[in-house]
Amino acid sequence: MPENERNAYIKKLFKALRKQHGLAEEEQEGGSNFSFKTNNAAAQDLFGSGTTGDWYFNNSSLKAKGFNEFKSKWGNRPNVDNWFVSSMIARQKITTSDQKQGIATEGSTNNPQVSAESLNAAALLANVPLTPEKMKKSRDTVERALFTLGKSYQDYIPDYVSAISAYDSLLEKFPSTSSFEATLFNLYYCYKKLGDEANAARMLQLMKQKYPDGQYLGLINNPGVDPEKEIKSKATAQYEKIYSDFIEGNFEQALAGKKQADSLYGDKYWTSQLLYIEAVYFVHRREDSLALNELSNIQKKYPGTGIAAKAKNMSEVLRKRKQLEEYLTNLKVNRATDDSTAAANNNKPVTPAANVPVVDNKPKNATDSAQIVKQKQKVDTVQAVVKKPVAFVSAFVYAPKQSHSVVVLLNKVDPVYVTETRNAFNRYNRENYYNKTFDIVNVALNDSIKLVVINSFDSAGSAMEYMQKAQKMAPREIIPWLPATKYSFIIISDQNLGILQENKDIIGYKKFLSNYFSP
């Protein structure tokens, strides 16, 4: 900070601390109440005088002088017994509280504790790192703290999103950090655990560029024996299997496996995602007490995380479940179709397409293929995502200016979590697109593939824009409990959705997308 701003800040802090300790501001020569110089004047005798004769308490001038000096040093004091002892106890409590909050480090010679009586600008300024040596020490401390914070989130909670945030702050504030290689490796690990393959590949590429012969790159290319205990590896594999069983709807198998794993490992290797999907299962079974217990565990074990916030919201709603259901029933509200009912009716396409012919989208000539992107001179959102099509025969219709939907494609996910995915995107839309209305429906394409269809986009471009934002937020904020291998995103027009429900050709539709739209 500039010197004048720094002095103004310390002056403000000086006044606040003296007021907190019950002291009046020091009065310096010239009428100033604040100075960056120490006061080395010798203490004066309160009862001393230059003359002899009258007793102190019979001398009005001496009493007035003593009163003013007392008030200057101690401030306004109530006329009560033992005020000095009470003041000492209060100051001791404040000092103890300050030490617990890390205001001063006990026993540190470089950061001494400032007593209440000696509070002055010089004492406060002494702990400000102004010299190059102190600045370096301060920056090194912050640098180590950020790396340690990231490792703690990564290894002990684990909270990979918060770990990534700490590592990103480290690289942003200290681009020449000595822990750069280790930080890249840890970011690679965290992104892999989140299923974010794109960012993991980016970290790997940076490691290859900056440290082609580094030890961490060697661990990735030639993984050897896990440095952690073998028991952790076995426990992790077992709980990941349980996690997968829950997602795929093998509930009895998952519960039995979790009971066996808990008997071996306790709750040490539980993950927030596992607890959340188990809670959702209990909610589906109307076993609310078990669900609330799991949601409470998430909030205790993973405080401050996004999934803990979701657990808190679900707990609040779950406690009011009976009242909410009675309220909705009394209002005669038509409830949304349950997934089991929707699955039974999925032979009926969402968009009628029984008479839609198979369309050959091969451009008849160069003018036709270029007409779409060159109708106007300006570049709009659709043109930004549309790429020049090549000769391609498909059952699907290329019409980027028709209304489109964003689809979350779920593979081998139980209807319980399909519904929860729909609920998650409803919450995301309310929080981020409060001025828009989205209609979200679940569609079962076949026994394995389920679709969460988010409607109401006026063109392929607007659907693509929404999809790109949702893709970034999904593994961290929207559906962090769902493995990234279990879902993907596509855009689709109403007409093509009807065709897809008829022919079930999801692979063919993905080829159609890759031909006409940029990824």
N, C-alpha and C positions, 0 to 999 in steps of 0.2 A: 504494500500500500504506500502511496505518497506520504511523506512525513506529516504534513498537516492533517490528513485524514486519519492517520494512525494515532496522532496525539489527541485528536478530537474523540476518537473511539475509546482510547484509554481513559480520558477524562470522564466520559460518561460511565464507563465501567467502574472507575474509582469512586464516583459519587454513589453508585448503586451498591457497591460492596460495603462502604462505610455505613450507609443507611441500613443495610442488612445486618451489620454487626452492632447496630445501636449506637453508632458514633456520629458526632457532628462533623461537618467538613472542617478541615484544618484552615485556620486563618493565617495567611502569610503576609509579609510586609507589602505595603502598597495596596492593601485591600483585596488582593487576589486570593481566591479560595483554592487554587490549584497551581502546582508548579512541578516541573520535571527535575527539580533540584532537591537534594536531601537537606533536611534541617538539622544542622550540627550544633545549634545553640544549646548551651548548658541549661538544664532544668533549674527553674527558680524556686526558691524557698517560699512556700505559700504564706507562712506566718512571718517571714523576715521583713524587716523594715530598716530604713536608714537611720532611724532615731530611736531613742529609748524613752521610756516614760510610761505612757498609757498601755494597759493590758489590751491584747489584740481585740477581744470581743467588746471592749469599751471604745474602740477607735473606729468611727464610722467610715473613714476613708479606707482603712485597711480591710474592713469587712466588705466594702463595695468592690475593692480590687480583687479580693479573694473570690467573691461571688462571680465576677466576670470571668476570671481565669478558670474557675471550676466549670462554668457553663461552656466556655470555649473548648475545654478539653473533653468534657463528658456529655455535653448537650443538655437538653431539658430532662430532668429526672423527677419521677414522682416522689413525694414525701412519704416514703414507706420504709419499714425496717428491712435491713439486710439487702438493700438494692444492689450493692456492689457484688455480693456473693451470687445473687440471682443472675446478675449480668454475666458473671464469669461462667456460670453453668450454661446459660443460653448460648454464649459464644463457643463453648466447648462442643455443644450439640451441632452448631452450624459447621464448625471445623470438621467434626467427624462425618457429617453428611457430605461435605465437599470432598473429603478423601474417598468416600465410597463411590462418588460419582466421577472420580478421576480428575478433579480440579487440580490436585497437586499429588505428586508421587512421594509417598513416605520414604524417608531415608535417602532421597536423591539429592546429591550435592549440586547438580546442575539445575534443579527445579525446586528450590527450597520452599517450605510452607510459609506463607506470609501471615503473621499474627494479626489479630484485630487492631492492636495498638500501633503496629508499625505499617499499617496500610498507607502507602503513598505511591506517587507516580513512578518513582525510581524502582521500587520493588516490583511493580507490575511490569514495567518495561524490561526488567532484567530477564524475564522468561520469554521475551519475544525474540525469535531468531533473526537477527539483523546482519550478523557477520557472515561471510561466505562459509565458514566452518559450521556455524549453527544452521544455516539454511540447508546445507548438504545433509546434515544429520536429520533435520526435520523431513526433508524429501525422502531420504532413505527409509525413515520410519513409516511414512505413509505408503511407500512402495511395497515394503515387506508386509504391511497390514493388509493391503488389497489382495496380494497373492495368498496370504494365509486365510483371508476371508473366503476367497474362491475355493480353496482346498477344503475348508471346513464345510461349506455348502455341498461340495462335490462328494466328499468321503463320509461325512458323519450324519447328514440328515436323511437321505440325500435330496437336494433341491437343485437340479441341474439348471433350471432357468435363472435362479438367483446366482449360481456359480458363474454362468455365462455373463451376467450383468457385471459381476465383480471383475472378471478377467477383462471384459471390454473396457471398463473404467481404467484398469491398470495400463492397458496398451495405449489408451487415448492420452492419459496424463504422463506416462513414462514410456514413450516409444523406443527408448534405448535401454529399457530395463534389462538387467542381467538375467532375469527369469523369462526372457522372451521365448526361447525354445520350449521350455517347460510349459509356459502359458498356452502356446499353440497346441501342444500335445493334449493338455487338459481340455481346451476348447473342442478339439477333435473328439475326445472321449465323451464329453457332455452332449455334443450334437449327435453322436452315434446313439447314445442312450435315449435321446429324445426322438430318434428316428428321422432326424433332419439330415438326410444324406447330402443335400446340396451344399449346406454350410460345412458339413464334415469334409466333403471333397475340397472345398475352398481352403480349409485349414491344412489339409494334407498337401495341397499344391504349394502353399506358402512355406511349409516345412521343407519340401523338396527344393524350392528356390533358394531359401536362406541357409538351410542346414542339410545339404545333400548327404553328408557323412555323419550326421548327428546320431546320438544314441537313441533318441526317441523315435526317429524314423526307422531305425533298425528294429525297434520293438514292434512297430506296426508291420514291417515287411517280413520279419522273421520272429513271430511271437514264440517265446520260450515258455518256461515254467512261470505260472502266475506268481508274482512275488507275495501276494496275500495268501492267507492260510487256505488249505485245500477245502476246509469245511465251508468257508464262505462261498467258494465256487460251486460246491454241491448244493448249498442252500439256495443260492441265486438261481441255479438251473431248475431246482424243484419248484420254487415260487413262481418262476416265469411260466412253467407248465401249468400251474394252478391258475395263474392269471389268464392264460390262453383258454383254459377249459371254461372259465367263467364267461369270457367274451363270446365263445362259440355256443354257449348254452348247455354245456355238460355240467350242470349245477351239482348233481349228486356226487359225481366224480371229483369236482373241484372242492366241495366241502370236505369230503373224506380225505383228499390229499392235503388240504390245509390243516385239518386236525392232526394228521400224522406229522406234518412238517413242524407244526407248533410244539408238539411233544418233544421234538428233537432240538429245535433251535429257539423256542420261545417266540418273542415278537421282534427280535433284533433285526431280522431281515425282511420285515414287512415293508411294502412300499405304499405311498399315498394312493397310487393308482389302484392297487389291489384292494385296499380298504374301501375306496370309493365305489368300485364296481360291485363289491360284495354288499355294500350298503344299499345300492340300487336294487340288487336282487332281493334283499330283505324287504325293501319298500314294495316291490312287486308282489311278494308273498304276503304282504300286510303284517309282517313281523316287525312292527315299528320300534319296539324296545331294542331289538338287536341292531336295527339300522341306526338308531340314535347313538348306541354305544360305539359303533364303528365310526360314525361321523364325529363323535366327541374325540376319539383317538386321533383322527386326522388333525383336528384343531390343536390338540396338545403336542403331537409329535412334529407337526410341520407348520408352526405358526408363521403368519406373514406371507404364506405362499398363495398362489392363485387358487389351487385346489382346496386349500383350507377355507378360503372365502366362499367357494361353492358349497363346501360341506356345512358352513354356518347357515347359508341361505336355505339349504335343503332341510336342516334341522328345524329352523323357525317355521317353515311351511309344514313340516311333518307333524310338529306339535299341535298345529291347528287343523290337521287333516279332517277330523270328524266334523268340526264346525263348518269348514269350507264345503265339505260334501253335502251337509244338511242344508246349508245356505243355497247351494246351486240346485239341489233337488227341489227345494221349496219355490225357487224362482222358475221352475220348469225349463231350465236351460238344456238344450240339446247338446249332449257331450260329444266330443270328437270320437270318431270310429276307432275302436281299439285295433291294435295291430293284427290280432288274430282274425277279426272280422274283415279287416282290410285285405289280409292275405287270401281270404276265401273269395273276395270279390275282384282279385287282381286279373282275372281273365278278361275283365272289361277294361279297355284302354282308357287312360285319363283323357286323351284327345281322340275323338273318333277318327279312325284311319282305315276303316274296312275297305273303302273304295279308292284308297290312295294308290295309284299305279306305281310300278317300279320306274324310276326316272333315271335316264342316262344323263349324267352331269358333264359329260365330255364337251368342252367348248367347241362350238361349230366353227369358229374362226377366231383370229387374234383380236378382232374388234370386240366380240362378245365377252371374252375373258377379261379384257381391260376396261370394259364399260363400267364395271362395278366400282372400281377404285378411281376412275377418272371422270365421274359425272360432274364433280365440282372441283374447283381449283383448291379449295381449302382442305386440310387434312383433318378429318373428324376422328372420333374414338374408334369407330368401326374400322376405318382404314388403317389405324395403328396396329390392329391385331390380325387383319386379314393379309394373307400372303398370296402371291400370284399362283393360282391353281395350275396344275399340270393335268394332262389327259388322265381321267379317272372315272371308272364306271362304278356306280354305287346305287343301292336302293334308297339312300338318303338324299334329301333335297338341300341344295346350297342356297340359303336365303338369309343373309346376314342382317337384313333390315327388318325381318319379322321379329315378333316377340320371342324371347328366349328364357330359359330357366338355367339356374346353376344346380348341378346335381352332385351330392355327396355319395360316391359309389362305395358301398360297404360289402366286404367279402367275408362270408362265414361269421356273421355277427348275429347274435340272438335278437329276436324282436324286442326284448326288454331294453337292450342298449341302442337299438334303432330308434325307439321312442325317446330315449334319453338324449340321443344325438339331435333329434328334431327339437326337443325342449332346449337344448344348449344353443342351437342356432336361433331359436325364437328369442332367447335372452340376449344373445349377441346383437341381433337386429334391433331390439328395443333400446339397447344402450347406445348403439352406434349409428342407427338410422331411424331415430325417433320421429322424423318427419315423413317417413315412408311406410307403406303397408306391404308386407310380404305374406304370401300364402304358402305354407310349407305342408307337404303331404308325403306320406311314406308309400312306396310302391315296391312290391316284391317282383323282381324280374324272373327269378327262378329260385330253387331251393337254397342256393348259396349266395346269390347276389341280391342285395336290397338297395333301393334308391331312396334318398331323402331329397325331394325335389323342392327347390326354392324358386317360386314363380315371380312374375311381375317385373321383368326387365324388358324394356322396349326394343332392344336390339342386341345383337351378338356382342357389340363393343361394350355396352354397359354391363352385360352379364360377365364378360371377361374381366372388366375392371373390379367388380365385386369379388369374383373368384380369386383373383391374384391377392387381394387384401386378406380374404378369409384363409387362404392357404398359409400365409405367414402367421396368422393368429391362432390357427387351429391347434397345433401341438403345444402351445403355451397357455392360451387363454380360453379357447372355446371347448375343445374336447381333449384336454391333456391326459385324461384317464384312458383314452383309446389308443392302442398301439398304431403307429404310423403305417405299419404294414397292412392294416386292416381297412384303410380307406384311401380314396383318391377323389379328385375333382374333375368334372367335365362340364361343358355347357351344351345345351341342346334346345332346339326350337320345339314349339308345341307339336308341329307336324311330325318332326323326326322322333319325338318321344312316342307318338302313337305307332309309328313304323317300328321302333325298337321294341315296343311291347308285343308287337305281332311276330317279328322274326327272331327276337331274343339274341340278335347278333351283336353283342357288345364289342367283340374284337373288331368286327367290320366297321362299327361306328367310330371306334378309336382311330382306325386307319383313315376314315373319312375326315375326322377332325385334324389329324396331323397333315393331311393334304391341303386343307383349306385355311387353317388357322395356325398362327405361330404358337409355340408352346408357352 
